[in-house]
Amino acid sequence: MMRLPPLNAIRAFEAAARHQSFSLAADELHVTPSAVSHQIKALEEFLGVKLFLRHTRYIEMTAPAQRYLPSVQRALEELNRSTRQLMGGMSDNIITLSLAPAFASGWLIPRLYDFYERHPDIEIRLSTSLKLIDFDRSDCDLAVRYGEGQWAGLAAHRVLAEELVPLCSPKLLEVDDSPKRPEDLKRQRLLFATPRMGDWENWFSAAGVDCTGLTVGARLESIALVLEAAASGMGYAVANRQLAEQELQSGRLVVPFDIATLSESAYYLIYPTERKDEQKIRLFREWMLGQV
């Protein structure tokens, strides 16, 4: 029989090599640094090759380890891909999605009833994150992310264009010092989303307003929180009009100045290219693109 190294030892080696750290590899694998060290030592004994030089505060890959790593990573990726494809065939009725929080609450969830009516036998599982999903290390089938539509190894379909407009609670427009011109917004309490700190500057530029000296009224970690804060009367937000569709229809938010700034970036539906023909991927892709 072909002699193969233990899988756990291979995983420990790959993680330690990628992170250049036993501790970070241990965090990823949910084991102790000592366990990672023992696994790598066992692999070194199996191979008869030194893989890492252990220094006081860091580790260093040896030349044989550097040659070995690309083959190990390709093998693990192929094993993971094949396993996911096999398991995916057994769970065609479950679709797992990773979404930006604002897109999930502002656009997708209000429309999901239509998908369930068309496909009542399919279960949707949602998770929210601002990070680009690593499909090789995740159980997600698809994701929606903001960007320019170019991600290596991923199919990307443009779903929602960027159209930034100012938004606020209607009660803020009822006070005596409410803004009468776009430049008046500079003196108001402005709400910023940490991942999109340049949005207000972009909007003021589109409105022809000098945007130097903007005051941050509040900084929140996501656009979803910014929209909720604006609807409560906390201040003025700038966000994608379509992500605030429900609040605009209900009257919780209004657009004080209908000046929009457009961007080359947009929200995209993404998934691994090699999974484009899977039935559940195809069904959800066709439904979402039909909605837009």
Secondary structure per residue as TSV (DSSP state, phi and psi in degrees):
chain	resnum	aa	ss	phi	psi
A	1	M	-	360.0	148.9
A	2	M	-	-66.5	131.4
A	3	R	-	-86.1	122.5
A	4	L	-	-120.7	144.1
A	5	P	-	-69.0	155.6
A	6	P	-	-60.6	137.8
A	7	L	H	-62.0	-41.4
A	8	N	H	-61.9	-36.4
A	9	A	H	-68.9	-38.4
A	10	I	H	-64.1	-43.3
A	11	R	H	-63.7	-40.1
A	12	A	H	-64.8	-42.1
A	13	F	H	-62.5	-46.9
A	14	E	H	-61.8	-44.1
A	15	A	H	-66.5	-42.7
A	16	A	H	-65.8	-39.0
A	17	A	H	-67.9	-40.2
A	18	R	H	-67.7	-41.3
A	19	H	H	-88.0	-15.1
A	20	Q	T	56.1	38.5
A	21	S	-	-163.9	130.9
A	22	F	H	-70.2	-35.9
A	23	S	H	-66.4	-45.6
A	24	L	H	-67.3	-36.0
A	25	A	H	-63.7	-40.0
A	26	A	H	-63.4	-40.8
A	27	D	H	-60.8	-42.8
A	28	E	H	-66.3	-39.2
A	29	L	H	-90.3	-2.6
A	30	H	T	60.7	43.8
A	31	V	S	-134.0	-178.6
A	32	T	-	-87.8	155.9
A	33	P	H	-57.5	-34.4
A	34	S	H	-62.4	-39.7
A	35	A	H	-65.1	-40.1
A	36	V	H	-62.1	-44.5
A	37	S	H	-60.5	-42.0
A	38	H	H	-66.1	-40.3
A	39	Q	H	-63.0	-42.4
A	40	I	H	-70.0	-37.0
A	41	K	H	-62.2	-40.9
A	42	A	H	-63.8	-38.2
A	43	L	H	-67.9	-40.3
A	44	E	H	-61.3	-40.5
A	45	E	H	-67.2	-38.1
A	46	F	H	-64.0	-43.2
A	47	L	H	-83.6	-22.9
A	48	G	T	71.8	28.2
A	49	V	S	-136.7	138.7
A	50	K	-	-78.7	126.2
A	51	L	-	-100.4	-33.4
A	52	F	E	-134.3	144.0
A	53	L	E	-95.3	122.1
A	54	R	E	-91.8	112.2
A	55	H	-	-100.7	175.3
A	56	T	S	-61.9	-44.0
A	57	R	S	-117.0	0.4
A	58	Y	-	-158.3	168.3
A	59	I	E	-116.3	156.8
A	60	E	E	-136.6	128.0
A	61	M	E	-70.8	140.6
A	62	T	-	-82.1	168.6
A	63	A	H	-61.5	-42.8
A	64	P	H	-60.9	-36.5
A	65	A	H	-66.1	-39.3
A	66	Q	H	-63.9	-34.5
A	67	R	H	-74.1	-32.0
A	68	Y	H	-77.1	-34.4
A	69	L	H	-56.7	-48.8
A	70	P	H	-57.9	-39.3
A	71	S	H	-66.2	-39.8
A	72	V	H	-63.2	-45.3
A	73	Q	H	-64.8	-40.9
A	74	R	H	-63.1	-41.0
A	75	A	H	-66.0	-43.0
A	76	L	H	-65.7	-40.3
A	77	E	H	-64.5	-40.9
A	78	E	H	-67.6	-40.6
A	79	L	H	-63.5	-43.7
A	80	N	H	-64.1	-42.9
A	81	R	H	-63.4	-46.1
A	82	S	H	-64.4	-39.5
A	83	T	H	-65.0	-43.1
A	84	R	H	-63.3	-40.0
A	85	Q	H	-64.5	-40.8
A	86	L	H	-65.3	-46.6
A	87	M	H	-69.0	-33.4
A	88	G	H	-62.3	-35.3
A	89	G	H	-65.8	-21.3
A	90	M	H	-92.1	-9.4
A	91	S	-	-133.1	50.3
A	92	D	T	-67.5	-13.2
A	93	N	T	-95.8	9.3
A	94	I	E	-125.4	125.8
A	95	I	E	-118.2	122.3
A	96	T	E	-105.6	124.5
A	97	L	E	-119.7	139.7
A	98	S	E	-113.7	128.7
A	99	L	E	-135.9	152.0
A	100	A	-	-66.2	138.2
A	101	P	H	-53.7	-43.7
A	102	A	H	-66.6	-37.2
A	103	F	H	-67.8	-39.2
A	104	A	I	-62.4	-51.9
A	105	S	I	-78.8	-33.5
A	106	G	I	-88.8	-24.8
A	107	W	I	-125.7	-51.4
A	108	L	I	-74.1	-52.8
A	109	I	G	-57.6	-41.6
A	110	P	G	-63.1	-15.5
A	111	R	G	-105.4	-10.3
A	112	L	H	-63.4	-25.7
A	113	Y	H	-56.7	-33.9
A	114	D	H	-66.8	-39.2
A	115	F	H	-64.8	-42.9
A	116	Y	H	-64.2	-35.2
A	117	E	H	-66.0	-35.2
A	118	R	H	-80.3	-33.0
A	119	H	-	-133.9	70.4
A	120	P	T	-65.8	-15.6
A	121	D	T	-89.3	-1.8
A	122	I	-	-105.2	133.1
A	123	E	E	-98.7	132.6
A	124	I	E	-103.3	129.6
A	125	R	E	-117.7	123.6
A	126	L	E	-112.0	140.6
A	127	S	E	-136.2	149.5
A	128	T	E	-114.1	137.8
A	129	S	-	-163.4	151.4
A	130	L	S	-96.1	-7.4
A	131	K	S	-86.2	146.5
A	132	L	-	-66.1	125.2
A	133	I	-	-71.4	141.5
A	134	D	-	-97.5	98.6
A	135	F	G	-63.4	-26.4
A	136	D	G	-72.5	-19.6
A	137	R	G	-122.6	25.2
A	138	S	S	-140.3	158.9
A	139	D	-	-94.7	11.3
A	140	C	-	-72.7	141.4
A	141	D	S	-90.7	-41.3
A	142	L	E	-141.3	165.4
A	143	A	E	-147.6	160.6
A	144	V	E	-122.0	122.0
A	145	R	E	-134.6	156.0
A	146	Y	E	-93.5	132.6
A	147	G	E	171.8	-158.5
A	148	E	S	-101.2	5.0
A	149	G	S	87.2	12.2
A	150	Q	-	-120.0	103.1
A	151	W	-	-132.5	127.3
A	152	A	T	-59.4	130.6
A	153	G	T	77.8	2.4
A	154	L	E	-118.5	137.8
A	155	A	E	-79.2	139.8
A	156	A	E	-134.9	129.3
A	157	H	E	-121.9	123.3
A	158	R	E	-65.6	125.1
A	159	V	E	-111.9	-47.1
A	160	L	E	-139.9	119.0
A	161	A	E	-73.5	159.2
A	162	E	E	-90.0	122.6
A	163	E	E	-139.9	90.0
A	164	L	E	-79.4	129.7
A	165	V	E	-136.8	154.1
A	166	P	E	-74.9	146.9
A	167	L	E	-139.8	147.0
A	168	C	B	-159.9	168.9
A	169	S	-	-72.3	140.6
A	170	P	G	-59.6	-24.8
A	171	K	G	-68.5	-22.1
A	172	L	G	-71.6	-19.9
A	173	L	G	-88.4	-2.7
A	174	E	S	-95.1	-8.7
A	175	V	S	-84.2	162.1
A	176	D	T	-63.3	-37.2
A	177	D	T	-96.2	28.0
A	178	S	-	-64.7	148.6
A	179	P	-	-66.9	134.0
A	180	K	S	-104.3	-21.2
A	181	R	S	-134.0	158.6
A	182	P	G	-54.7	-38.6
A	183	E	G	-66.0	-19.5
A	184	D	G	-68.1	-21.5
A	185	L	G	-64.1	-24.0
A	186	K	G	-60.9	-25.3
A	187	R	G	-93.5	0.7
A	188	Q	S	-94.3	170.2
A	189	R	-	-78.3	108.8
A	190	L	E	-96.6	137.5
A	191	L	E	-102.9	132.5
A	192	F	E	-120.1	139.5
A	193	A	E	-93.4	126.3
A	194	T	G	-52.2	-42.6
A	195	P	G	-71.4	-11.7
A	196	R	G	-131.9	52.9
A	197	M	T	-67.2	-18.3
A	198	G	T	-91.4	2.1
A	199	D	H	-65.0	-42.8
A	200	W	H	-63.9	-41.8
A	201	E	H	-60.5	-41.8
A	202	N	H	-63.5	-40.2
A	203	W	H	-68.7	-45.0
A	204	F	H	-60.1	-37.9
A	205	S	H	-62.6	-42.4
A	206	A	H	-65.3	-30.6
A	207	A	T	-84.8	-0.4
A	208	G	T	75.1	29.2
A	209	V	-	-113.1	133.1
A	210	D	-	-63.9	120.0
A	211	C	-	-102.6	16.4
A	212	T	T	-70.6	145.5
A	213	G	T	76.8	27.7
A	214	L	-	-66.6	140.4
A	215	T	-	-102.2	129.1
A	216	V	E	-82.7	112.5
A	217	G	E	-75.7	-38.3
A	218	A	E	-161.6	147.7
A	219	R	E	-120.3	119.3
A	220	L	E	-118.7	158.9
A	221	E	S	-80.5	-10.0
A	222	S	S	-151.5	160.4
A	223	I	H	-65.3	-35.3
A	224	A	H	-58.3	-42.8
A	225	L	H	-69.5	-36.5
A	226	V	H	-61.8	-44.2
A	227	L	H	-63.7	-40.6
A	228	E	H	-66.3	-41.1
A	229	A	H	-63.6	-40.7
A	230	A	H	-64.9	-42.1
A	231	A	H	-63.6	-27.6
A	232	S	T	-82.0	-6.0
A	233	G	T	93.6	12.4
A	234	M	S	-71.9	-25.4
A	235	G	-	168.6	-164.0
A	236	Y	B	-103.8	134.8
A	237	A	E	-112.2	160.7
A	238	V	E	-129.2	126.5
A	239	A	E	-158.9	171.2
A	240	N	E	-64.1	124.6
A	241	R	G	-54.0	-41.9
A	242	Q	G	-71.4	-23.6
A	243	L	G	-75.5	-15.9
A	244	A	G	-105.1	17.8
A	245	E	H	-56.1	-45.7
A	246	Q	H	-65.4	-42.5
A	247	E	H	-67.7	-34.7
A	248	L	H	-69.2	-41.0
A	249	Q	H	-66.9	-35.2
A	250	S	H	-80.6	-15.7
A	251	G	T	90.0	2.0
A	252	R	S	-67.9	-28.8
A	253	L	-	-127.0	150.4
A	254	V	B	-133.9	164.4
A	255	V	-	-104.3	106.3
A	256	P	S	-68.1	-33.1
A	257	F	S	-137.1	115.3
A	258	D	-	-82.9	65.3
A	259	I	-	-117.9	123.8
A	260	A	-	-115.0	146.0
A	261	T	E	-113.4	130.8
A	262	L	E	-100.9	155.2
A	263	S	E	-133.8	154.9
A	264	E	E	-71.1	-24.7
A	265	S	E	-77.7	158.8
A	266	A	E	-159.6	176.3
A	267	Y	E	-89.8	132.9
A	268	Y	E	-124.1	142.4
A	269	L	E	-84.7	124.6
A	270	I	E	-129.4	153.8
A	271	Y	E	-166.9	161.8
A	272	P	E	-60.7	133.7
A	273	T	G	-56.5	-37.7
A	274	E	G	-70.5	-9.6
A	275	R	G	-101.2	10.7
A	276	K	T	-62.1	-25.3
A	277	D	T	-96.4	-0.5
A	278	E	S	-63.8	140.7
A	279	Q	H	-58.2	-46.3
A	280	K	H	-70.0	-33.2
A	281	I	H	-64.0	-46.3
A	282	R	H	-62.6	-43.5
A	283	L	H	-62.2	-45.9
A	284	F	H	-70.5	-39.0
A	285	R	H	-60.6	-47.2
A	286	E	H	-63.8	-38.1
A	287	W	H	-66.6	-48.2
A	288	M	H	-64.6	-44.2
A	289	L	H	-66.3	-30.0
A	290	G	H	-66.8	-32.5
A	291	Q	H	-69.2	-27.9
A	292	V	-	-101.1	360.0
